[in-house]
Amino acid sequence: MKIIAQPICVDEEEQINSFYDEIPLVVNNLLKFWDTRSGFEHLEPAPMPSHEAVVQIIHQARGILFPGYFTTTKLNRANLEYFLGQETTSLYTSLSKQIILAMQHDCFRRKLPCSQCRSYGHKITLKFIQSLPDLEVMLTADIKATLAGDPAAKGADEVIFSYPGLLAITIYRISHLLLKLGVPIIPRIMTEHAHNLTGIDIHPGAVIGENFFIDHGTGVVIGETTEIGRGVRIYQGVTLGALSLPHNAGERYRDCKRHPTIEDEVIIYANTTILGGETTIGARSIIGGNIWITESIEPGTKVLLKRPELSYLEDKRTNKEIS
């Protein structure tokens, strides 16, 4: 009986190593593509901000704005001042570093003249830190709006710990302040992180008044030039967006108002879409669910979808057939 020799492990290892020999060709093709300037890469001297560091900054800011909620340190009146001093100093250090990186990156990308990024970055960071008490006031009002508007909310602790709407609003308010201070890139990293966590997409450029409440929240979209007044409540699936734009809209409409204005104390129910920069929903209006709006609504108006006609079909199958 003839015995057929089986391949040995050394042969298999040589075969696998040969696969690695193909990689340099792939690398050469990638280099050729980037040499044509057709693709996107980041090879400038100034590094970009760190996504992980920006996310950590969000956690640091929440720990300061809601002391005792997001820390393993047990806080009381005796050590609160020390805790806030330590954490705020740490936040200043982390944030200033990322802001400077963002500004340097922006300068290189846009070929801007030197604006002393390091010094200016520290000035912006200090302004942000000085605004933390105002942020706390705004977020406290948002929590109170949630407690007033949601019978299921058992208390502030539950809202702060678990409500995706408040998390998205908190990150939005932090990012909006940074955007107002002229910080590039970082605000959008923050709000897209919130989008990933909660399913709520709020552009940092939107202007949103106090006492804002998002109930449930999944699928909410609030565009860059949206303006929202005080005491507004919206539900899941609401879109405050732009009308259809042409393919070259990026430059033509960049600085135009493309998203609606929602005045004070408006309620917008689930899965409603409101579009257009000239569309204004008047104060104290109630907009029902599953509605499409591209025209302005007068204050104090109720907009409801006409009740659909339901068809009830008799199931003629026997109980035996059904089971």
C-alpha positions in Angstrom: 0.0 0.0 0.0 1.4 3.3 -1.1 1.6 6.0 1.6 0.9 9.5 0.4 3.1 12.1 2.1 1.1 14.8 3.9 2.3 18.4 3.7 4.2 19.4 6.8 3.6 22.6 8.8 6.8 24.2 7.4 5.3 24.1 3.9 2.1 25.7 5.1 4.0 28.5 6.9 5.9 29.3 3.7 2.6 29.5 1.7 1.1 31.9 4.3 4.3 34.0 4.2 4.0 34.4 0.4 0.6 36.1 0.9 2.5 38.9 2.8 4.6 39.4 -0.3 1.5 40.8 -2.1 1.1 43.7 0.4 3.8 46.1 -1.0 1.9 46.2 -4.3 -1.2 47.3 -2.5 0.8 50.0 -0.7 2.2 51.2 -4.0 -1.3 51.5 -5.4 -2.5 53.5 -2.4 0.5 55.8 -2.7 -0.2 56.4 -6.4 -3.9 57.3 -5.6 -2.9 59.8 -2.9 -0.2 61.3 -5.1 -3.0 62.3 -7.5 -4.7 64.3 -4.7 -7.9 62.4 -5.5 -8.2 60.9 -2.0 -8.3 62.2 1.6 -5.4 61.9 3.9 -3.9 63.9 6.8 -0.1 64.3 6.5 0.4 67.8 7.6 2.9 68.8 10.4 0.0 69.7 12.8 -1.8 66.7 14.2 -5.6 66.6 14.5 -7.4 66.6 17.8 -7.9 63.2 19.4 -11.4 61.7 19.1 -10.8 59.8 22.4 -9.6 62.9 24.2 -12.6 64.9 23.0 -15.0 62.2 24.3 -13.1 62.2 27.6 -13.6 66.0 27.8 -17.4 65.4 27.5 -17.2 63.0 30.5 -15.1 65.6 32.5 -17.5 68.4 31.8 -20.6 66.3 32.8 -18.8 65.4 36.0 -18.4 69.1 36.8 -21.9 70.1 35.7 -23.5 67.2 37.7 -21.2 66.7 40.6 -21.5 63.3 42.3 -23.3 61.6 39.4 -20.5 60.5 37.2 -17.6 59.9 39.5 -16.4 57.2 41.9 -15.4 59.8 44.4 -17.9 60.2 47.2 -18.7 63.9 47.4 -20.0 66.0 50.3 -19.9 69.6 51.2 -16.5 69.2 52.8 -14.7 68.0 49.7 -16.8 69.5 46.9 -14.7 72.6 46.5 -11.5 70.5 46.2 -13.2 68.2 43.7 -14.5 71.0 41.5 -11.1 72.8 41.7 -9.2 69.7 40.7 -11.6 68.6 38.0 -12.0 72.1 36.5 -8.2 72.5 36.3 -7.9 69.1 34.6 -10.7 70.0 32.2 -8.9 73.3 31.3 -5.6 71.4 30.6 -7.3 68.7 28.4 -9.6 71.1 26.5 -6.9 73.7 25.8 -4.6 71.1 24.3 -7.4 69.8 22.0 -8.5 73.3 21.0 -5.0 74.3 20.1 -4.6 71.2 17.9 -8.0 72.0 16.3 -6.9 75.5 15.5 -3.5 74.5 14.2 -5.1 71.9 12.0 -7.6 74.5 10.7 -4.7 76.9 9.9 -2.8 74.3 7.9 -5.8 73.0 6.1 -7.0 76.4 5.0 -3.6 78.0 4.7 -4.4 80.8 7.1 -1.9 83.3 8.5 -0.6 82.6 11.9 -3.0 83.6 14.6 -0.9 82.5 17.6 -3.0 79.4 18.1 -1.5 78.5 21.5 -2.2 81.8 23.2 -5.6 82.2 21.6 -6.5 78.6 22.4 -5.9 79.2 26.1 -8.1 82.4 26.0 -11.0 80.4 24.4 -10.6 77.6 26.9 -10.8 80.1 29.8 -14.0 81.7 28.3 -15.5 78.2 28.1 -14.5 77.4 31.8 -16.0 80.8 32.9 -19.3 79.8 31.1 -19.7 76.6 33.1 -22.1 78.2 35.7 -24.3 79.5 32.9 -24.3 76.0 31.3 -25.4 74.5 34.6 -28.3 76.9 34.8 -29.5 76.0 31.3 -29.2 72.3 32.0 -31.1 72.6 35.3 -33.9 74.3 33.4 -33.9 71.4 30.8 -34.1 68.9 33.6 -37.1 70.7 35.1 -38.7 70.8 31.7 -38.3 67.0 31.5 -39.8 66.4 34.9 -42.7 68.7 34.1 -43.4 67.1 30.7 -42.9 63.4 31.4 -45.1 61.6 33.9 -42.8 58.6 33.6 -39.9 60.5 35.1 -39.5 59.5 38.7 -37.0 62.2 39.7 -34.0 64.2 38.6 -31.6 61.4 39.3 -33.4 59.1 36.8 -33.3 61.9 34.2 -29.6 62.7 34.7 -28.5 59.1 34.8 -30.6 57.6 32.0 -32.5 59.9 29.7 -30.9 60.0 26.2 -32.6 63.3 25.5 -30.8 65.1 28.4 -27.5 63.5 27.4 -27.9 64.7 23.8 -28.9 68.2 25.0 -26.0 68.4 27.5 -23.5 67.5 24.8 -25.2 69.9 22.3 -25.0 72.8 24.8 -21.3 72.1 25.5 -20.5 71.9 21.7 -22.6 75.0 20.9 -20.7 77.1 23.3 -17.4 75.9 21.8 -18.7 76.7 18.3 -19.7 80.2 19.4 -16.2 80.7 20.8 -14.8 79.9 17.3 -13.5 76.3 18.0 -13.3 74.2 14.8 -14.0 70.5 14.4 -14.4 69.6 18.1 -18.0 70.7 18.4 -19.0 68.4 15.5 -17.0 65.5 17.0 -19.0 66.0 20.2 -22.5 66.0 18.7 -21.7 63.1 16.4 -20.6 61.2 19.5 -24.0 62.0 21.1 -25.7 61.0 17.9 -24.0 57.6 18.0 -24.9 57.1 21.7 -28.5 58.3 21.6 -29.8 58.3 18.0 -30.4 62.1 18.4 -28.7 64.3 15.8 -28.3 67.9 16.9 -26.0 70.1 14.9 -23.9 72.3 17.2 -24.8 75.4 15.2 -28.5 75.1 16.1 -29.8 77.8 18.5 -31.9 76.2 21.3 -33.5 78.1 24.2 -33.8 76.9 27.7 -36.4 74.5 29.1 -35.9 72.2 26.1 -37.3 68.6 26.4 -36.8 65.7 23.9 -39.0 62.8 24.9 -37.7 59.3 23.9 -35.6 60.9 21.2 -34.6 58.2 18.8 -34.4 59.5 15.2 -34.6 63.2 16.1 -32.7 65.5 13.7 -32.1 69.2 14.3 -30.2 71.0 11.5 -27.5 73.6 11.7 -29.5 76.7 11.2 -32.5 75.7 13.2 -33.8 78.2 15.8 -35.8 76.9 18.8 -37.3 79.1 21.4 -38.0 78.5 25.1 -40.0 75.7 26.6 -40.2 73.6 23.4 -41.0 69.9 23.6 -40.4 67.4 20.8 -40.8 63.6 20.5 -39.0 60.8 18.7 -38.5 60.8 15.0 -39.0 64.6 14.6 -36.9 66.2 11.8 -36.2 69.9 11.7 -34.4 69.9 8.3 -33.7 71.6 5.0 -35.7 71.5 1.8 -34.1 69.5 -1.1 -31.0 71.2 -2.3 -29.0 70.9 -5.5 -25.8 68.9 -5.9 -23.6 72.0 -5.6 -25.4 73.2 -2.4 -22.3 72.9 -0.2 -20.9 76.3 -1.1 -24.0 78.1 -2.4 -26.0 77.6 0.7 -23.3 77.3 3.4 -24.2 80.5 5.2 -27.9 80.6 4.4 -30.7 79.8 6.8 -31.9 76.4 5.6 -33.8 75.0 8.6 -37.0 76.1 10.4 -37.7 78.4 13.3 -39.7 76.9 16.2 -41.0 79.6 18.6 -41.6 79.4 22.3 -43.7 76.6 24.0 -44.3 74.6 20.8 -45.0 70.9 21.0 -44.1 68.6 18.1 -45.3 65.0 18.2 -43.6 61.9 16.9 -42.3 61.4 13.3 -43.2 64.9 12.1 -41.0 66.6 9.5 -40.7 70.4 9.3 -38.5 71.8 6.5 -37.1 75.0 5.2 -35.4 78.1 6.4 -38.4 80.3 5.8 -40.7 78.0 7.8 -41.7 79.3 11.2 -43.9 77.4 13.7 -45.6 80.1 15.8 -45.5 80.2 19.6 -47.7 77.8 21.6 -48.6 75.7 18.5 -49.2 72.0 18.8 -48.1 69.9 15.8 -49.4 66.4 15.7 -47.6 63.2 14.7 -46.7 62.0 11.2 -47.1 65.4 9.6 -45.1 67.0 6.8 -44.8 70.9 7.0 -43.0 73.2 4.6 -45.1 76.4 5.3 -45.2 78.7 8.3 -47.8 78.1 11.0 -49.5 81.0 12.9 -49.0 81.1 16.7 -51.5 79.1 18.8 -52.4 76.7 16.0 -53.1 73.0 16.3 -52.0 71.1 13.2 -53.5 67.6 13.2 -53.6 64.8 10.6 -57.1 64.0 9.4 -58.1 60.7 11.0 -57.4 57.9 8.6 -60.2 55.5 7.6 -59.6 52.1 9.0 -60.7 48.9 7.3 -61.7 45.9 9.4 -61.7 42.6 7.5 -63.4 39.5 9.0 -61.1 36.5 9.4 -63.2 33.7 8.0 -60.8 30.9 9.0 -62.0 28.5 11.6 -60.4 28.4 15.1 -58.8 25.2 14.1 -57.2 26.8 11.0 -56.0 29.7 13.0 -54.4 27.5 15.6 
